[in-house]
């Protein structure tokens, strides 16, 4: 499944880059209960309590920054498992600044296996869209001047 979109924020590209490439700061925009542990500069792991429809529980996972082109582009791969399901995500972010605004173009190729993969497409896409919108709104609140 491919997800993609754009996000614009009133902040410098350098500030947005720093936020997105700092796992602890980035995780602070996740609304679901979670924990993150940094392994090294490019690798982190953790868990998140979340759900899709009636399936709720904890996913354990890890992620690695596999490409960096500061302050313009990054690629991150992640894998997680839990609740009889697993996922793999290959995502990219690309940034450009103009007139005091930074636009982040993001894309994620998501492969789901197990119980969650058997959920209906409408339910999955609705949950993903809602959580993605919530995440980027939280990022905006953390980056924009008050």
N, C-alpha and C positions, 0 to 999 in steps of 0.2 A: 504494500500500500504506500503510495507517495503522498506526502503532505508538504505544502509549501505556502509561503506568504511573505508579506513585508510588514515591517514595524518601523515607525518613525518616532523619534524622541528628540526633545529640545535639550541636547547635550553634545559635547564635542565627540568626534569619532574616537579620539584617544581615550576619553572617559568610558565610552560604550565598550570599546575593545577591552579595556582593563576589567570591566564588570563581567563581560561574557567569558573571559579566559581565566577568571578566578573562580574555581569550583565552589568555594564557600560562599562568596557573594552571589553567584548565580543560583545556588541552591536556596538562598534566602528568599527567592521569588517563588518558590514552590509552596503552594498552599497546603498540600497534604502533609501529614506528619512524616518526617524523614530524618535520616542521619547520614552524614557524609564523612569519609576519612580519606585524607590525601595520602597517597602512597609515594608519589614523586611529582616532579614538575608537570608531567603529562598524564598521570594515571591517578584515578580515584575510585573508591568503591563506597557502597552504602546500602541502605534499604529505604523503602517508602511504603507506607500503608495507603492503599488506594483501592479503587474498584471500578468495574464496568457493570452497570445494571445490578443484578443480584449477587454478582461475584465480587467479594471484597476480601482483602487480606494483605499480606506483606510480600513485596518483591525484593529480592536481593540482587544486586547488580554491580557492574563495574563499567568504567568508561575510560577511554584514552583519547587524548588529543593527538591525532596522527599527522596533521599538517597545520603549519602556522605561517602566515604571510602578514606579519604585523604592519600596520593596524587595519588590514583590509579583509583578510580571508582566513578562515579556519575550518578544519574538518574534524569531527569527533565521531568515534564509533563506540557503541554501548551494547552490552548484553545483560539481560536480567532474567530471573526465573522465580516462580512462586505460584502458589494456588493451582498447581497442575498445568501451568502455562509457562511459556518462555517468549522472549522477544529479542530481536537484534535491530539496532538502529544505526544507520550510516547518515550523518547529518552534516550540513555545511552552513556557514554563515558568511555573508559578504556585506561589507559596509562601505558607505560613501557619505561624505558630509557636504552640505550646501546650505548657505544662509543660516548657520547656527542650528541646523537640524541634521541628525544622522539617520539615514535609512538603512535598516538591516534587512537584507533579503535572506530568507532562510528556507531550507528544504531538508526533508527527512524521508529516507526510504526505510520503511518499517516492515519487518517480517514477524508475524505472530504465529505461535504454535500452541497447541493444547486447547484447554477449555475456553479461553478468551477468544481464540481464533474461530470457535464455533458460534460465537455471538453473531447476531444479525449485523449486516453492514451499517444499517441506519443507526443502531444503538452504538456501535463502535465509533463511527464517524462523529456522531453527536457528542459523545463523551470526549473524544479527542479534541474536537473544535472548542468545546466549553473550557476544558483544562488549558488548552493553548492560549485562548483569549485571556483567561484569568492570569496565566503566567506572564504574558507580555504586559498586561495592565499593571501587575505587581512590579515588573522591571521598570516601567515608566515612572511609577511612584518613587522608586528608589533612585532614579537617575535625574529626574527633572528638578530644577530648583523650586523651592517652595515659596 
